[in-house]
Amino acid sequence: MSAQAVNMQAWVAFTELAGPALLAMLVIGLTAGILQTATQVREASIPFVLKLAGMALLTSAAGNLMMGGVEGFAARLFNAIPGLLHG
């Protein structure tokens, strides 16, 4: 395995871990912003609490799946270290 392959796999593992959380926070924040604008409620704690609850729900529901990608990458990386060091 080459260093470029390790780099690409690292980005894939990062995307698998951070992608769902970032997407969920984007959807929750956008929805809360639209609702706050429509109702003219300007309270900063509402989106924060919604995002906090969404993140807790996401990690409890899909945390194992998200960490599976990182675990697989770590296993492949540890197996590839001798080849990366010696040529």
C-alpha positions as CSV (number, residue, x, y, z in Angstrom):
1,M,0.0,0.0,0.0
2,S,1.4,3.4,-1.0
3,A,1.4,6.6,1.0
4,Q,-1.2,8.0,-1.5
5,A,-3.5,5.1,-0.8
6,V,-3.2,5.6,2.9
7,N,-3.9,9.3,2.4
8,M,-7.0,8.6,0.4
9,Q,-8.3,6.0,2.9
10,A,-7.8,8.5,5.7
11,W,-10.0,11.0,3.9
12,V,-12.6,8.4,3.3
13,A,-12.6,7.4,7.0
14,F,-12.8,11.1,8.0
15,T,-15.8,11.5,5.7
16,E,-17.5,8.4,7.1
17,L,-17.0,9.7,10.6
18,A,-17.7,13.5,10.2
19,G,-20.1,13.4,7.2
20,P,-23.2,12.3,9.0
21,A,-22.7,14.6,11.9
22,L,-22.0,17.6,9.7
23,L,-25.0,16.9,7.5
24,A,-27.3,16.5,10.5
25,M,-26.0,19.8,12.0
26,L,-26.6,21.5,8.7
27,V,-30.1,20.3,8.4
28,I,-31.0,21.0,12.0
29,G,-29.4,24.5,11.9
30,L,-31.1,25.4,8.6
31,T,-34.5,24.2,9.8
32,A,-34.2,26.0,13.1
33,G,-33.1,29.2,11.3
34,I,-36.0,29.1,8.9
35,L,-38.5,28.4,11.7
36,Q,-37.0,31.2,13.8
37,T,-37.2,33.6,10.9
38,A,-40.8,32.6,10.1
39,T,-41.9,33.1,13.7
40,Q,-39.6,36.0,14.4
41,V,-38.2,34.3,17.5
42,R,-34.6,35.4,18.0
43,E,-33.3,33.1,20.7
44,A,-29.8,31.7,20.2
45,S,-30.2,28.8,22.6
46,I,-32.9,27.1,20.4
47,P,-30.6,26.0,17.6
48,F,-27.9,25.0,20.1
49,V,-30.2,22.8,22.1
50,L,-31.6,21.2,18.9
51,K,-28.1,20.5,17.5
52,L,-27.0,19.1,20.9
53,A,-30.0,16.8,20.9
54,G,-29.5,15.8,17.3
55,M,-25.9,15.0,17.9
56,A,-26.7,12.9,20.9
57,L,-29.4,11.1,18.9
58,L,-27.0,10.5,16.0
59,T,-24.2,9.2,18.0
60,S,-26.4,6.9,20.0
61,A,-28.1,5.6,16.8
62,A,-25.3,5.4,14.3
63,G,-22.1,5.7,16.4
64,N,-21.1,2.1,15.9
65,L,-21.5,2.4,12.1
66,M,-19.6,5.7,12.0
67,M,-16.7,4.2,14.1
68,G,-16.7,1.1,12.0
69,G,-15.0,3.0,9.1
70,V,-12.4,4.4,11.5
71,E,-11.7,1.0,13.0
72,G,-11.3,-0.5,9.5
73,F,-9.0,2.2,8.5
74,A,-6.9,1.8,11.6
75,A,-6.6,-1.9,11.1
76,R,-5.5,-1.4,7.4
77,L,-3.1,1.3,8.4
78,F,-1.4,-0.9,11.1
79,N,-1.1,-3.7,8.6
80,A,0.4,-1.3,6.0
81,I,3.0,0.3,8.3
82,P,5.8,-2.2,7.6
83,G,5.4,-1.8,3.8
84,L,5.3,2.0,4.2
85,L,8.5,2.0,6.3
86,H,10.5,-0.5,4.2
87,G,9.7,0.6,0.7
